[in-house]
Structure formats: C-alpha cells, structure tokens
Amino acid sequence: MFNRLYIHVPFCSEKCQYCAFISRTPQNDELVEYPALLSQELRLNSHNARLLKSIYFGGGTPSLLKPEQLGRLLTEIAEQIGIHEEAEITLEANPGTVTPVSLKTFYDVGFNRISLGVQSFDDRFLTSLGRIHTAEQSRQTFHAARQAGFKNISVDLIHTLPEQNIEQWRLELLHALDLCPEHISIYGLTVEEGTPFARIYPPGSAQLPDDDISADMFELADELLTAAGFEHYEIANYARSGYLSQHNSGYWKRDGYLGLGVAAHSFLHEGHGVRFCNPETLDEYRHGVTTGNAKRINEQRLTREDELSEYMFLGLRLSEGINFSAFEQRFSRSLESVYGTVTTELVKRGLLTQDAHAVRLTLRGMLLSNQVFSRFL
C-alpha cells in the first residue's frame, strides 16, 4: 500500500557537470510521449493506493513538460486514486525552464509547492556546475512564482563547491534569505564517479574545500538559517513553521510511496516492506508499461531486522528523532532492549542526545551521520 506518489521526469535541457541522477536531453517526441507512458503505468498500479497525501514531480527537470500535460496527469491521478484536499503537490523546476506564464499555469492546474534548483547565486559557480540559468534568473523566477500564487516555495543550494570559501557561502545563504522562501535545502557537493566533475576534480583535488571547511559551511547554514526563524528539521532541510516538506518527511517516516517513470524508486507496505525501482532506460521502461509487464528492478523484500534498521537510520534524519513510545508501540519491544548499547555509546561520543521521550542526532551527529547510521545496519 502507498499514500504518496513520486513521478520521475528523466529529461534535462543539459546534463549538469556534477549530476549522477538518471537524466538526459530529450530526443524526438519523447516529451510528448512520456506523460502518456506515466498514465499507463499509473493505471497498472493504482489498485494498491490509498488517498494520496503528497505528490512530487522530480527529475531531471519536470518543468520541461508543459503545464497542460502535467495538469491532465494530475486529473487522472485524482480520478484513479484520489488526492487529499490538503495534499502537498510539488514541482521541481529549473529557473531556466519556466516563465511567468508557465508558472501561473502550473499553479492553476494544481501544483501548490515549487522547489527551485537555484544551487548558487554566484554566476561563476553556476557556470562551473553546468547550470543553464543565471543568478538573476533565479531571483526573477522566485518572484514570478510568488506572483503566480505559490505560497510554498523551496530553494536548493549546494556548498563545498570548487574554490568556494566560507565567506562566499555566507553570501549564498544571505541571498537565499533575502527572497524569504518557506523552505531551504542545503546539500554538500558530492563528486560522483562517472560524472564530468569526477574527471575534473579527482579525489584529493586542491580545488575542492576540505572536510573541515565543509563542516564549517554546514554549521554556518545551521547558525544563519535557525537565527532567521527556520527549523532545522532534517539533516539537509530547513523550513519555516508549517512548511516542512510533507512528501520527503514521508520517506523518512517510511510511509508507502509509488514511483512512476524511468528509474523511479518505490516502497510499498507489503510484509515488512518491499523496495524496488523501475528500469533505467526509456526503451525498457516503455516496453514494460505498454505490454503490461513492468519489471521491478533490484526488488528487496525486507525482513523484520531490515525494518528495525530503517526505522532508526531514516527516523534519526529528522530533528524529532526516535520517540521511545512510538518505537515500542510499533515493534512491541523497547528501544533500549534492541539498541541500548549502541545509543549509549553514541550519546557518550556526542553524536546522539536523549531525554525521557526520544533520542536524536546532535549537530555533530548530523555532520557524521553516516557513522551513526552504520551502527544500526
């Protein structure tokens, strides 16, 4: 079962230098064909759904598709499954792919949240990243989204960029705050194998800020954004009161979600949970959908031990942490009896903190979260 829907659009105007996601430039009539394939896949899977609490169009660049195309798809989702009247419906958008007119139409067809892939307010960094927009276009797009009616706008930023220093990062944060968004996501650059960045900046490259500078940038974001009234509610995410990303929070709380589209991932509540993804090529995806034999790639049926582990390392991403009563209610065992030795050690190391109600990551624990999470695997 699932109550959240993710839709992956694997197309971009240009592939960014650092990007390791499944995406490419569209060919021929693929932008026309793709929404129809999504509709077919939806019809194949709608029987497992509950009333949807959130819908998220990610990519790639979903804003390359026409608002009318996505509007028809939203209508079909409402007819096939049903959308809660207060559902969060998010569109990821590249500032270089939308206009005031298209933003107004996206809003009118049903999107109530937009996530802008700004990444930087410095044109030098945007060029090195391979982004197709300028800093001024990001500002113009943000204001156009406001004019279009969006009351929930998120801005993405990346730090630890090649040759970036702490003061440049401070300016990035201040530029973002000047726009007054409801939500800000902060990501440290990861140089992934197989990307152009991996060839340009091999391990140990002097042009990349070191781990200490990266940590300083993370801490500076926490300092400035929380002082400005944002809640640091998840390792990489900040929101004003009432504007936490409901869709992404569902991931971390292990809500069931269906992924539609090329390479989309799903998590369904079957047994202790089952995870799988769709084929990574459009040809294979198309064949599966049109023949009614869509494949589940890398399917993993979770055990009870897997469920326990996921509950911990996903739940700890959130600032609310793991509630002791909720854990015991779910698993009929106390957290102390299952992970007490581990949590005690991590508290002593300053990576976790706990009170009478819950255990949570400290700020240092967020910085070293992979070390923490590995203890629950």
N, C-alpha and C positions, 0 to 999 in steps of 0.2 A: 504493500500500500504506500501511497505517497500523497502529500498535500502541498508540495512545492514543485515548480516546473522551471527547468533551465533549458534555454534554447541557444545552441551554438551556431554562430554565423562565421564560417571559416574563411572569410574574404577580407582583404585589406587593399587599399589603393597602392601601397608599397609595403614591403616587409621591413620592419624596423631592424636595426643592426643588432639589437640585444635580444630580440624576441625568439623564444623557443616554443611558443604555442603553435598548435596546428592551424596554420592560416597561409594564404597565398593570394595573389592577384586573381580576380575572376576572369574567366575566358568565355568567349562567345555569348551564349544566352544564359549562363549559369545564374546570374542574379534574377532572371525571370523564372527559371525552373525551380530554384531552391525552395521558395515558400510552398510550392505545391508538394514537394517531397516531404517537407515538415508536416504538412496537413495529413499526408498519407500515413506517416509514422504516428502521428497523434491518434488517428483512428484505430491503429493497430494496438495501442497501449492504454486507451482511455478507461478501460474496464477496471483497472487497478486503482483508480483515483478516488480521492476524497475532495471536497470543496477546497479549492486552491487558496492558500494564504498568501502566496507570493509567486511572481513570475519574473524571470530575469533573462534578458536577451544579452548575451555576452559574445566575445569573439577573440580574434578577428575584430571586425568593425561592423556591428549590426546596422549602424546608421547609413551604410552604403545602400541598404534596401530602402525602397520607397515607403513613406508612412502609410500609404494606402494598402500596400502589401501586408505590412505588419498589423494594420488595423483589421483586415479581413481574417488574419490568423487569430488575433485576439477574440474576434467574434466567434470563430469556430471553436476555440478553447472554451469559451463561455457556454456554447451550446453542447459540446461533447462532454465536458467535465463539470463546469460551474466555477465561478470566481467569487470569492467572498467580497462583500460590498466594501470592506476596508482593506482589501488586498493591496500589497505593495507591488507595483508593476514597473520594473526598472529597464531602462535602455542605456547600454554603454554607447558613448558617442565620441568620435574623434573630432576636435574642434575644426579640422579642415574639411569635414564632410557634411556639415549641416549649415543651414541658412535660417534667418528669422522665419521665413515661410515654412520650411520643413519642420522646424522646432514647434511652431504653432500647430501644425498638422499632427505631429507625433503626440502632442498633448491632447488634442481633440479626439484622436482615435482611442485613447485610453491609458497612455503612459502617465504615471503620476510621480515618477522619480527618474532622474537622469544622472548618470555617472560620467563625468568628463575626463578623458585621458589627457590631462594637461601635461603631466610628468615634469615640466620645468617652466619657469617664467624667464629663462635666460636663453636667447636665441642661439647662442654658441653651443649650449648643451643640447638644445633641440636638434640642431644640425648634426652633432656628433651621434646622437641617438638614432638619427634617420627619420625623425618625425616630419610630417608633411605640413604642419602648421607653425605659426609664429606665436610668440608670447602675446602679442596684441590680438591675434585671432582668438586666443583662449579667453581673454577678457571680454571681447565682443560677443563671443558665443555664450559665455556665462550670463551676460546682461540680456542677451536675446532670449535665453531660456527663461529668465525671470519674466520678461515681457510676455512670453508665450503662455505663462501661467504656472510654471513649475515652482512649487513651494518647497521642494525637497531636492536639492542639488548636491552631489558629491563631487569632490575634486581629488584626482590621483596625483601624487608627487613621488619622485624617485630621488633617493640620496645616494651618497658614495659613488658619484659619477666620476669618470676620469678627470683628474686635475681639479676636482671640486674641493674647496676648503670650507671650514666651518662658518665663516662669515658669509660666504655665498649661499650656503644652506640656510642661514638665518634669514637672508633676504627672500629666499624662496617661500619660507613659511610666512613671512610678513605679507608678501604679495597675496598669498592664498587667503590670509585672514582679512585683508582689505576687501575681498569680494564678499565676505560674510556668507559662506556656504553653510549648509546644515551638517555636512559630513566631510571629513578629510581622511583619505587613506595614504599611508606613508610606507613606502617599500624601499629597502636597501637593494641596490643593484646586485644581481647575481649573474656572473658571466657563465652562461651555459655552454656546454660542449656542442659543437656543430653550428654555432652562430658565428656571424662575421666578427662579433666582439671577441670571441674566443681566439680568433686568429690575430686580431689587432692587439689584444691585451692578454697575453698568456699568463699563467699563474706566477705571482710574484712581480708583476709589472709595476714599475716605479710610478706609473701614471695613475694607478688606482689607489685611493686612500686606504690606509692600513686599517686593521681591525679596531685599533684604539680610536682612530678618527671616526670610523663608522659608529662605534659605541657612543662617542660624544654627540654625533648627529642625532642618533636615536634619543638620547637623553635631552638634547636641546628641543626636539619636537615635543617631547612629553612636557617639558617645562613651559614652553611658549603656548602650546595649544590648551593645556589644562588651565593656565592662567587666564586665557581668553574665554573660558567657560565651557570648553569641550570636555566630554568624558572620555577617558582612555579606556574604552570598553572591551577592546580586543587588542592583541599584540600590535597589529599594524593599523588599527582603526580608531578614529575619534569622531564623536558626534555630539551635537547639541541635544539637550533633553528632549526626548520623544522622537529622535531621528536616528536611532540605531538601525543599521541595515537588518531588516527583518529576514530577508532571504538568506544572507550569509550567516546570521545568527542561527538559523535553522540548520545549516550544515554542521555547525559546532555543537548543536544540541542533538544531533543525529535524527532530525526529522527526515522522513522519507521524501526523496525527490527523484523525479524522472528527468533525464537529459534527452533532448531531441536534437538531431543534427549530427553532422560529421564529428567524430571523436568526442561526443558529449558523454559525460560520466553520469551514472545513476546509482542511487542507493535506495533499495526497497526493503520494507519491513516484512521479510519472509524468514521465519525462524528467528535466528539471532541477527539477521540482516544479510543482504546479498549486494555485492558491489560488482559493477561491470561497466564497460564502455562500448560505444559504437565504433564501427570501422573508421580508420583514419584517412581513407581516400574517398573522394566523392564517387568514383565509379563503383567501389564495393558497397558503399552506403546506398547509392541509388538502386543497385541490383537487389539488395536485401529488402528495401522498402517496397519497390514496385512488384516484387514477387511474393511479398508477404512472408518472407523468410529472413527477417532481420536478425543478424548474428549478435550474440552477446560476447564481446571480446574480453579476455582476462577476467572471466567471471570468478568471483571469490565468495563462497558461502561461509559466513563467519561462524566460529564456534562461540561458546559462552565466554571462553577466555579472551577471544578477539573482541567481543562486545565489551567486556570489562576494560580492556586496554584502551579501546577507542573512547569509551565514556570518559576516561581520565585524561588522555592527551588531547582530545578535542575540547572537552569542557574546561580544562585549565587554560586554554587560549583566552577565554573570557575573563574579565576582571571579577565577575561574581564568583568564579571558581567552582569548586565541587562542594555542594551542600551535603552535609553528613546525613541528614534525614532523608533527602531525596535519593541518595545512594542506597541507603538501607531499604527504603520502600521499593526500589527498583530491583535490587538483587537479593533481598532477604538476608543480607549479611552486612555487618558494619564495615565501613571503610578501614577502620583500624585493624580489623581482623584480616583483611585482604592485603592492604598496602601500608600498614602502620610502620613497619620497619623502614620502608622507603621514604615515606613522608617525614618521619622523624629525622632521618639523615639529611634530607633536602632542606628542612627548616634550619637545622644546625649550620648548613652551608650558606644560609641566607638566600636561597633560591625560592623557597616557599615560605608563606606565613599562614598561620591558622589561629582561629579563635574558637569559641564554643559552637559555632554554626557551620564553618566552612574552611577549606584550605584553598589558598590562592597563590599565584605567582607574585613574587616581588618584582620591582623594576629590573633588578639584576637577573632575576629568573626569566624575565621576558627576553633579555639580551642573550641568555644562554638557554633558551627554551628547548633547543634540540637535545641538549644534555639532560634536561629534566624529562622530556618525553621518552627518551630512550630507556629510562628506568621503569617504564610501565609497559614495555613491549615483551 
